[in-house]
Amino acid sequence: MEVYYKSIRALGLYFSFFQTLLPEVYALNDNLGHAEKIPRIAVIGGGIGGTSAAYFLHDLFGDNLLLDIYEPGPIGGRLATVPIGEKYYEVGGAIIHPKNMYMVNFVKQLGLKKLGDCSGSLGIYDGNEYVFRDSSWSIVSLARLFYRYGWDVYRLNELTKNMLDNFARIYTLQDGGAAYRKVESMLEAMDPQFNEMRHYSTKDWLTKLGFKHLMIDELVTAATRTNYGQSTALQAFCGSIAVAGASPDLWAVEGGNKRVPEELLISSRGSLLRRMVTHLTPGSDGGFTVTSVDEFEMKDHLFEEGHKEDVAMEDNSSARKQDYDIVIIATPLTTDKRTFQLQNFTKDFQFPGQYERILATMVQGKIRPESLKFTSQDPLDEILATNPKLIFNSIGRQHPVDGECLKDKDVWKVFSPKPLTEIQLNYFFENINSSTVIDWLAYPHYESDQSLGEFELQPGLYYVNAIEYAGSAMEMSAISGKNAALLAYKFWMDDEEAGRKKLSKDEL
């Protein structure tokens, strides 16, 4: 779930990250060259990474492929909505940055619409007091920021702007057909400093650059806790992504961000198989064999975060095997998230690390201002916590994905690392009509010096979610999806130059 969170949006009113959008992705060369047959490709996972990979595979191969997408659950994965009353609300990845070229272009190309902004008031809370509260007057808010944090406000803005400019190099590289077998190689191609940042915590990196601890412990911590549920101990490249989530122009998709993967799937012209993959093994002809069972056989396991690969399928009458030339895995393979087994490979695959547990509690009820040290006469819509001892990371007023700004509905989202008890909910809210809990393993737990892993597990077998240990976000998954598609195309064509875009007449 680059679970990005909506509640960080208000911080961005004071950081300017503007850039003219890069051109849309051009049609790519679909010449099959020396390939003698139409490839059969499986994508395992129907989230934003898997559907992006499927979409880009169709861009590259055209109709010259047989494409199956395995997904027993809702399309979108960690992009999801829940019904409350007669409206739907975002509970997964919630915000998109204006420089996210692929997400921006997907919305345009798929005929989707951006959701209007429902602005609100924000406070950064340390458990005792609000160290910062914004104002309805932007100049007043900016003055408050400079009064408390000084020139670090401007320096952080410039640092983030530079990071985003360098990050955007990946779009030109991928347009040119560049693909990367290792995550580290992709970061190196964007900016060698990105790999250096991985060896520092966010706090240590910013301290090294001369930022004051007050800025790091308050403003930056609010960003990392809200976006990743973690402190500034997370590695610095990921921390820079969290801070970039403070852009003033963050947006979402009307109808929910899950509309993007839903439409990507349709555009890919692949076949959606509502089946749960249980095993992936080498095929007898050099390809791969996918074993799966019917969706209904696994109903009790859907939507449960955690590994399920130990489910025995030998006697399952619905088990089915299918051979593929290429397989793209677009679901996490860490032990706490893995849903199937990789068996009989000569290589001993290792997927270290674990995912961070985050609970999104959707509450329809009236907030108790006194519980959060503000008044009904001077209310807040977003409370971002900096103190890890607090039982929540953020509390934010929510608006439905149809675009209506309905403050009178009193729907709130509470992000917390542990389940909230009824007593705790009643402490923060009164007149509760309903509460819904979504228990996510949302994104990796980040530390400095973590291994990033590989996109190419072996020729013909690719792993989209390897990107998440660099940083988890919708755009990161889309970039990795395109990288996997390019690797698959080069492998099939046996041509490292394959995948370059065609130039338009205006570019010639």
Secondary structure, DSSP 8 states (H G I E B T S, - for coil): -----GGGGGGGGG-------------B----TT--S--EEEEE--BHHHHHHHHHHHHHHTTSSEEEEE-SS-TBTT--EEEETTEEEE-S---B-TT-HHHHHHHHHTT--B-------EEEE-SSSEEEE--SSHHHHHHHHHHHHTTHHHHHHHHHHHHHHHHTHHHHHHHTT---SBHHHHHHHH-HHHHHHTTSBHHHHHHHTT--HHHIIIIIHHHHHHHHS--TTSBHHHHHHHHHTT-TT-B-BTT-TTHHHHHHHHHHT-EEE-EEEEEEEE-TTSSEEEEEEEGGGGGGGTT--S--TT---TT-TT-EEEEESEEEE-S--STTT--SEE-S-SS-------EEEEEEEEEEEEE-GGGGT-BTTB--SEEEE--TTSS-SEEEE---TTS---GGG-EEEEEESS---HHHHHHHEEEEEEEEEEEEEEEE---TT----BSEEETTEEEGGGGGGT--SHHHHHHHHHHHHHHHHHHHHT-TTTT-B---TTT-
